[in-house]
Amino acid sequence: MSNAITIQVLKVAIVYLIIILPTESNLAAGMDNQIYLKDKTDDSGIDFIHYAPRPRWCEIGPSVVGAATNEGLDLVFKEESEFWKSNNRLLTMDEFANIHLIKMNGSGGAWIDYDLDGDWDLYLVNCQGEENNITNAFYENLGNGKFIRATNTGSEDIGEGMSVSVADYDNNGYPDLFITNYGNFKLFRNNGNKTFTDVSSIAFPDGIKDWWYGGSTWGDYDLDGDLDLYIAGYVDFSRRPKYTNLRFPMDFGGLPNTIYRNNGDGTFEDLTSKLDVLSDASRKSMQVLFHDFNEDGFPDIFVANDTDANGFYLNRGDGTFKVFSGPSGLSTTDGSMGVAIGDINNDGLSDIVYTNYAAEVNAIAYLIDNKSSNDGKLKNAVFTQNFDSPMIHKLSWPKISWGPGLFDLDNDGDLDLFFANGHLNSVSGDNRHSNLLFRNNGGGLFQDISHSSGILKTGYRIHRSAMFADYNNDGKVDMFITVNGQQIEDGKGNTILDPNQGRGILLQNQSETNNNWIKIRLEGIKSNRDAYGSAVSIISNKIRQKQFLISGEGYFSSHAKELYFGIGQSNIIENVEIKWPNGLIQEFKDIFPNQTIHFTEGKESYSQTR
């Protein structure tokens, strides 16, 4: 009898270990699960190639008439006008910069549900320009893992494309496209029938400057219910000190950033001259973000600047901003490129990652204080650099990183970290790089899994942007990477032939995991329709996670406009808290995982999609 009791006790104990313990342990119960990303480009129907031809590189020339030292190219000075020799003719500085420097930065893309069918379509920007009439491209998601190129959508553009951001700027329920180019920008309004209309001249009645624009971001900085627009200005070729050697872009000045207020009637007002904050922001800006770092309800601004100090500006809430770049701890002077925001260590605060040039390492900055104040009114936002994961710095040191990504790829409850890499030029050797992927082991500690994850199988390329979305709706976050199509050289003047160069990469997340997940989509009513600026917290198995809906993360790109939460082995989300941009806080209880939840501001009910 005692043996039978003992056996029964053991059975109960085993059941407890199998069923109970996983739901009471850390969300990362599936630590042995393997993150794996598979190249599905050939199967997807996405055949996009970024065209970016260029002459051979000439980096540094002497300050007198003579031959350049790199690759045997001639650099001739004539009355402060420079000329580069290419294909047996002399190029003006404008021609050289247009063909070479502009193309090196590459282009981005965006995940966008343009037809509102529930899956993510793909828009890709090309930096070719008018040559050969090569345009931006739209790929419609067919819902079966395949895409088809959509033609005659009205969103085709033959400009020298840089970035794209997605926003429902007119609050009509359909996502629109904003494109930046070298020389102009474009706003394409979604007509609701799978076509777009170029409304740039209507939306910006004061005209569009002939500038080199970088990234853009949307946010309701004045909380009036519609989205305002912030655009980065990059290099100003006219601003170069006399009698200097040319090593760009650092030898040039920067163009101003521009902020446009949405008037709510389809037009925008340029407020740049009225907001003195932007007098501090002419620093060759690459990527910009609206985000409420100090959690006072008003979106602040972070600007990643190339070869100059990054900018950080606190929203005072009265229509003006306070320069807080130095005190924030983010004002590093590296060649910063892309930006990602997320709660890396699950402390409820907005940490930030920004990519940098080679030999500068990528930055991971923890937000450590957003409660204190210097003036008793405006709360600070102070960061400290993270050096707890030294492999990130060691491995990113020799690479130029562009598009970062902070997403939970194995659904274990913390954010993993991705870097898209590729050099600008070939002076120091092959300009192709492999990408990097780091797994978050909890608390913000990262482990390099680049080899085991499969991302190295895509090879060495000149990667640029990385855009994240669950394109096949299986609960795992996938990504698309843009690749620059510029000429590849070995640093000795020899051209390397690479049939994959310029070809974008679709990576499907095929991670071996049984972890559960939840996807959240938001719709604002009193707040902006996109709900940009919302903060969502979930509690699952008594563990809290917090994410933010932000426009413009990455490099020159837009991720899918939904939030992804992995919850490990937990089988229920105990609480979902949504703080909408207008300040409304809503809570929802006991939601089952492995589905997409649609929340509408102010409504007590929600819809579900499995």
N, C-alpha and C positions, 0 to 999 in steps of 0.2 A: 504494500500500500504506500509506504514511504517513497519507494522508487517511482511509483506512478505520479505522486505529488511532485517529486523532484523534476521529472520529465515535463510535467505540465508547467511548472515554474519556469523552466528553461525555454519552453515554447513561448510563453508570455514575454519573457525577456527578449527573445529574438524578434518577436513582432514589434516590441517597443523600439528596439534598435533600428529596425527597418523603416518603421512608419513615423515614430514620434521624433526621434532625434534629428532627422533632416529638417524638420519644420521648426526646430528650436535651436538649430545651429546657425552659424553665419551664412549669409546668402551665398557665399562662395563655396557651397558644399560640393559643387562639381569641379573642383580644382584640377582634377585629372582629365577633364574634357579637353579635347584638342581643337584649337582654333585653326581652321583651314579655309583658304580662299582659292577658288579655282578659276582660271582664265576661261571665260565663256564667250569671248569676243567672236570667235568663228561661228558659233552656234546662234548668236543673238540677232544677226542681221544688221548690226551696227558696223558700217564700213567707213567711218569717218576718218579722214587723214588731215592733220594740221599742216598746211603748206606755209613754209617760212624760209624761202631761199635767201641766201646771203652771200656776199663776197667773203674772201678769206680774211682772217682776223689781223688787225693791226692795232695793238693796244697802246704802246708808248712810242711817241716820236720825239726826236730832238727839238730843241727850241730854235734851231736854225735850219736853213735849207739843207736837206740831206736825205739819206735813206734810213728808213726805220729798221730796227734791229730784229723785229719779229717776222719770220717767214719770208724775208726778202722783199717786202712790199715797200713802195716808195711813199714817203710822207713829205709833202712840199708845202712850205709856208710862203704866202704871198700877201703882204700887207694885212696881216692878221686874218687871212682867210686860208683855211686848210684844205688840202686835196689829198685823196687817197687813190692810188692806182689800182685798178681792178680791170681785168680783161683788156689790158693794153689801152685803157683810157683813164683820165683823171676824173674822180668823183668830187663834187662839192661836199662840204661838211653835211649839208642837209640831205643830200643823196645817200651819203654813207650812213648817217644816223638812221635814216628811214629804212634802208635795206638791212642794216646790221643790228643796231641797238634796239630798235623797236621790236624786231622779230624775236630777239633773244628772250624777252620776258614771257613770251607765249600767251596763250589764251585760256579762258575758263569755260565753264558750262553750268547747267542748272537742271536739277530734277524739278519737274513741274507737272501737276495733274491738270493739263490745259483743257481737257474735255470733261472733267469732273466725273470720270467713270470709276474712280477709286484706286487706280494704279498710277505709277509714276512714269511720265514721259520724259524724254531727254532732249535738251536744247544745247547745242555746242557752238562755240564762237570760233571764228577763223581769223587769223591775223594776216592773211594774204593780201588783202586790199583788192583793187580793181583788176589786177592782172589776171587774165584768163577767166574773169567773171566768176571766181570762186566765192561762195557765200557761206554764211552761217547755216546750220542744218538742224532740222527738227526730226526726231525719231519717236514715233508713236508706239507706246507699249500695247501689244496685242493681248496681254494677259496670260500667255502661255510660255513665257520665257523668251519670246521673240519680239523684235521691233521691226517696224517698216518706216522708211523715210517718208515723211509727209512733205509734199511739194506744194508750192503756191499757197502757202499759209499767210503770206503777207508779212512774215517776220524775217524773210531773207534780207541779208545786208552784206554788201560787198566792201564795207569799210574795213580798216585795219583794226580788227576787233581785239579788245582786251578782256573785259569782264562782262558778266551778266548777273543781275539780281532780279528776284521775283517778288512782286507785291501786288495786291489788289488795291491800287492807289485810289480808285473811285468807289470802293466799297459796294460793288455790284455783284459780288460773289464769284467772279471769274479772275484768275490770276493773270497779271500783265507782266511784260518783260521790259527791263531797262538795260540797255547795252552801252558800254563805254568803248570808244575808239580812240586811236590816235587822230586827233583833229576834230572830233565831235562826239556827241552821244545821241542815242535814239530811245524813244519811249514807244513801245508797241502795245496798243490797247487790245485786249481780248474781246472779240465780238460775240463770243458765246456760241459760235458755230464752227469751231476749229479753224478760224481765221483771225488775223490780227490787222489792225490799222495803225500806220505810223502817225501818231498825233504829236510829234515833237514840236512842230512849229506852233501848234495850238496850246500845248501845255506850257511852253516856255516862250511867252510872247516877247520877252526882252532880248531874245536871240540866244544862240549857243556859240560860245567862244571857240576859236580854233586852237585848242590846247591838246596836250597829251594827257588823257585821263587814265586813272588807275581803277581801283575797286570802288564799289558803292555800297551803301547800306540804307535800309528804311527803318524808321522808328517815329513814334508820335512824341516828339520831344516836348511839345506844349500841351499834350493831353487833351486835344480838342476833338479826338475821335477819328482823325484821318492821318495817314502816314506821310511824314516829311522825309526828305531825301538829302543825304550827305554824300558828296562825290570827292574822291581823292584826285589831286592834281600831281603829276609826276615831274619829269624833267623839263626845264625851260632852256632850250638850246641857246637862247640869246644871252643868258646869264653865265658868262665864263670870264674869270679874271684874265687880263692880258698877260702875255709872255709866260704862260704856264705850259708844262707838258700836259698832254691829253691822256687822262686815265679815267674814263667815264664809268659811272655817272657822277662820281664825286667831284669832278671839276666843273660841273654845271650847278646852277642854282635850281631851286624847286619852284613849281607853280603853286598858286594858292589852292587850298581846298575850297569847296563851295557848299553852302547849305541852302536848301530850298524849302520854304514853308508851303505846305499844301493848302491852297485856298478853299478846297472843298467843292469847287465848281469845275474841276478839270484843268485848272491852271496852277502854276507854282510861282512864288515870289522869291527872288534872290535876296536873302537876308545877310549875305556875307559881310557887307560893309557895316551893317548894324550890330553885328555880334563881334565884339573886339577879340573874342577868343581866337578867331581865325587869322588874326594878324600874327599869331604865334605858329601858324600851321602852314608854312610854305617850305616844306622840307622833303620834297621828292617822296610823297606818300604812295604807298602801295595798296594797303587794305585798311578799311575803316569799319567800326562797329558802334552801333547804339546799344547800350546795356546799362541797367541800373545797378551799378556795383555797390553803392552804399545803401541801397534798399530804402530810399526815402520816397519812392514812387515816381521819380523823374529820370528818364534815360540819360546816362552820361555818354561820353564819347572816348573811344580809344583809337589811335591812329598809328599804324606800323609804318615807319619811315625808313627809306633806303639811305644808308650812309649818313644818317643824321639821327638826333635824339628822337625817340618815339614821343608822341603827344598823348596826354591824358587830361580830360576836361570834365569837371563836375558841373552838373546841371543845377543851377541855383533855384529853379522852379519859377522864376519870374521872366523867362524868355532869354536869359543870359547864362553864360558859362564862366566858371572859374578855372584858370590854368592851374593844374595840379600835377604837371608832368614830373618834375623833380621829386617832390615829396612822396609821390605814389610808389617810387621804386621801379617804375617801368621805363624810365627815360634813358635807356641804354642807347649807345650810338653805333650799333652794328647795322648791317644791311638787312633790315627786317623785311619779311615778305608776307606770309599768311598768318592768320590768327584763328585760334579756337578757344572756346570758353566752356568750362564744365567744372563740376565739383569733384575734383580728382581724388581727394582724401575723405569724401563723405562727411564733411563737417558743416554742411549747409551753406558754404560761402562759394562765391564765383571765382575760381582760379582761372588762369589764363596761360595759354601756350602761344608763342610766336616763333616762327622759323627765321633763320638767319643765313648769312653768307658762309662760305667755307672758312674754316679756322676761327669761327666765332661761336660755335655751338648753338643749338636751339635752346630757347629759354622756357623754363617752366616756373611760373611765379604763383605762389600761394597767397590768396587774400587773407591777411591776418588781423586786420582791424578795419571795420566799417561802422564803428559806433562812436568813436571819439570825434572831437571837433576842435578846430583852431580858433574859431570865432564864436563858438557857442550856438551857432545856427546850422551851418552846412556840415554834414557828417563827412569825415575823411574816407578814403579808400587807399589803404597802405598794403603793399605786397612785399614778400621776401622771396628771393630766388631759391629754388629747390635744388639741392645737390645730393639728395638721398639715393638717387639712382644714377650712379656714375657712368654706367654703360651708355646711357642716352647721350651724354656729352662726348664720351670717347668715340662712339660710332658715328655721331653726326658731325664731328670735328672736320673731317676731310671733305664733306659733302656740302653742296648748296641745297637747302631744303626750301620748298615752296608751299605746297598744300598740306596743312596738318589736319588731323581728324581725331576727335575724342568721342568714341562710341563704344558701347558694351558689345563686343563682337561675340562673346560666348554666353551672354545673358546670365552672368554670375553676380551682377549687382554692382560692378564698378566699371569705370571707363578705361578702355584700352587706347593706345596712342599710336597713330600712324603718321609717317612723313613721306611725301613724294619728293624725290631728289633728282637733280640733273644740273650739270654745270652750264655756265653761260657760254664758255668758249673753250678752245682746245689748246691754249698757250702752254698749259702745264700737262698736257696729255689728253687722252680720250675724254670727251666731255659727257659721255654717258655714265649714269650712276644707277645703282640698284636702290630700291626703296627700303624703308625700315618699318618694322612693326614691333611694338612692345606690349606685353601683357601686364595689366595691372594686377598685382598679387594681393591687393588689399592695402588700404591706407595710403595709396599713392606711390607704392614701390613698384618699379617696372622691371620686367625681365625681357630680354631680347628674344623674340621668337620668329625673326625674319626668315630663317631657314626652314624651320618646321612648319610654318604657316602656309608655305607654298608661294608666297609673293615673289620670291627670287626666280621662280620659273618663268616669269615674264621677261627676264633678262635685264640687260643694261640699256637704258634709254634716257632720253632727255625729258623726264617727267616734269609736269607742272602742277596742275590742279588735281584735287581729289574730292569728288562729290559723293555723299553717302545717302542711301535710300534702300529700303526693303522693296526692291523692284518686283520681286516675284511673290510677295505677300506670304512668306513662310515663317515670319517672326524673327528672321536673322538679317542683320544689316549688311547690305552689299555696298560696293563702291564702283565708280567709274573714274578713270585717271586719264587726263589729257596728256598728250606727248607732243613736244615741240618737233617740228619737221625740219629744223635748220641743218645745214651741212655738218657732217661729222668729220673731224680730223684727229690725228694722233698727236698733235703738238709739234710735229716735225714737217708740216706742210703737206702731208699725205692724206688724201681723202679716203675715208672708210665707207664702204658700201654696205648699207644695212637695209634690207627690204622692209623691216618693221618700223623704220623711223617715221615719226609723224602719225602713226596709227594709235588711236585711243584704245584703252584696255578696259573691259568689263570684267570685274571680279565678283563672282557669286560666292556668298558665304555658305560653305558646306561643312561648318564646324560640327564635330561629333559631340553633341550635348543634348541632355534631356532637361535642361533648365527651362523654366517657364518665363513668360514675358508678357508685357502689355504695351500696346501702342496707343498714343493719345493724340487726337486731332481736336483743335480748338476753333471756335467761331465767335468773334466778338460782335456785340450789338451796340452798346454805348461806347465801348472801346473800338479801336480799329478792327475791321472785319477779319484781318489775318491774325489778330490777337498777338502780334509781335510785342514783346515786352512782358508777356505772361511768365509767371513762375509756377511750376507744378511740383508738389511734394507728394510722395506716396509712402505709406507705411505697410510693409509686408513682413510678417514674422517679427514685428516690433523693431524692425530696422528701417530707418528713414532714408530716402533718396530724394534729391532735388535737382530738377533740370529747368532750363530756361529756353523759351522760344525766341530766337534771335535771327535777324536778317544779316547775310553777308559773311558768315563764317567761312573759313577756308582761305583759298587764294583765288581771287577773281571769279568766284563761283557761288552757287547756292545749293544747300542740301535740301532734301525733302522736308516739307513743312509739317512735320509731325515729331513727337517725342517718343523715344524708345527706352523702355525700362526693362532690364533683366531682373528677375526675382529669384534666381536659383531654384531650389526645390520647393519653395513655398507654393501652396495651392490656393491662396486667396490674397487679394490686396485689401487689407483691413481698412485703409483710409486713403482717399485722394483729396488733396487740398489744392485748389486753383486760386491764385491771386491774379486777377485780371488787371490790365494796364490802368483802368480807371479806379482801382483800389478795392473793388468788390472781391470778397473772399467767399468761396463756396467749398463745401465738403461733401464727399460721397463715400458711403460705407459698403464694405463687403462686395468687392467686384472680383469676378472670376478671371483668371489669366488666359493667355493665349488667344487674344482677340484685340480688335481695334475698337476703341471707345471714342465716340464723338460727343464732345461737350459744347453746349451753346451758353454763352454768358447770360446769367440770370435765370435759366431754366433749371428746375429741380430734377427733371428727367434727363436721360441720355440715350443715345442709340448705340448699338453694338454691331460689329461686323466680324465674323469669324473667317 
